[in-house]
């Protein structure tokens, strides 16, 4: 699926270091602003213990995990909405993403220059927010006059749209993000989506901390958590440089030993990838057999025929039924044959909404 998360933040907060940990693509990393000019793109494998379990049971010839696309976008600066720095290009790159990973510097290090001279992640967050809000306000204000004019002339759709634009304008002028405004009807939600506002995108705040703060966070993280309390947003603590050190280790055992030594059960990179996957409203179904075990990505709420179409368009066009096994049943009984014998395989039709973790075989005819 062509869905992607964009990594944003001020210069020198650890975006490219984090991206390097996430992806085999190697973004340049250096101690000066605008090190990243063109957005680096990486296809990131989503770690999933369920796929590993299916592989052990099926011993397939091929294994295909789920992936998510991550884009490392160059650092924003004050005035980006007016074209400062490389503002117009950066904002365009953000517009093309489906969700935002907002990296905030939450560590002290005199050897790494901060663009504003001091470390203050809440201030940094507000700088980025303001630039995105200003660009969104420009978008809303450009649409509002002609929409209000059409609404006054009796156009029912324009009346609904004008109401949406007015509420968004009020929120943005107060310094709030568009995602803080809740719309109840599907028509309103559809119109907001069509505006492609930067601050309506789901966001995960990634607090980049030092090694000592990787487990419990620090006072900078506490300040960020307080600042986003009223937002519809998530927060994750990651020590990017520590993750970079872990990535240099050769074996899985060495990496796990390193994690245990600093008190972590799972790497920050794995937690971040999973969080990005969830942020995009993505879930996974599986196909499993001797030839291949594969994780397939779908948007939460998608019905069986459309999920079948992810595998091949003919599967959707000629959909007959979905034979579904719950992952827990598959693992508990050890094989597809055992599940069938126990009567645990469910036959589902066109209205079935696929569930995260379903192991499925689609019947079709074209």
VENSUL-V30006 format. One record per backbone hydrogen bond with DSSP energy under -1.0 kcal/mol. NH is the residue of the N-H (numbers start at 1). CO is the residue of the C=O. If there is no record, write none. Layout:
BEGIN
nh=[NH/NH]
co=[CO/CO]
END
This chain:
BEGIN
nh=[3/5/6/7/8/18/19/20/21/22/23/32/40/42/44/46/52/53/54/55/56/57/58/59/61/62/64/68/69/70/71/72/73/76/80/82/83/84/87/90/91/92/93/94/95/96/97/98/99/100/101/102/103/104/106/112/117/124/125/126/127/128/129/130/131/132/133/134/135/136/137/138/139/140/141/142/143/144/147/148/149/150/151/152/153/154/155/159/160/161/162/163/164/165/166/167/168/169/170/171/172/173/174/175/176/179/180/181/189/190/191/192/193/194/196/204/205/206/207/208/209/213/214/217/222/223/224/225/226/227/228/229/231/233/234/236/238/243/244/245/246/247/249/255/256/257/258/259/260/261/262/263/264/271/272/273/274/275/276/277/278/279/280/281/282/283/285/286/287/293/294/295/296/298/300/302/304/307/308/309/312/315/316/317/318/319/320/321/322/323/324/325/330/331/332/333/334/339/340/341/342/343/344/346/348/352/354/357/358/359/360/361/363/365]
co=[1/69/99/71/101/14/15/16/17/18/19/30/72/70/68/66/48/49/50/51/52/53/54/55/290/291/293/44/3/42/5/40/7/9/77/79/80/79/84/86/87/88/89/90/91/92/94/4/4/202/6/204/8/206/208/109/114/120/121/122/123/124/125/126/127/128/129/130/131/132/133/134/135/136/137/138/139/140/143/144/145/146/147/148/149/151/150/155/156/157/158/159/160/161/162/163/164/165/166/167/168/169/170/172/171/199/177/178/185/186/187/188/189/190/193/100/234/102/236/104/238/210/211/213/218/219/220/221/222/223/224/226/228/231/203/205/207/239/240/241/242/243/246/251/252/253/254/255/256/257/258/260/259/267/268/269/270/271/272/273/274/275/276/278/277/298/296/358/294/62/287/64/285/283/281/299/352/303/304/305/308/312/312/313/314/316/363/363/348/361/346/359/326/327/328/329/330/335/336/337/338/340/339/324/322/349/302/284/355/325/286/323/321/318]
END
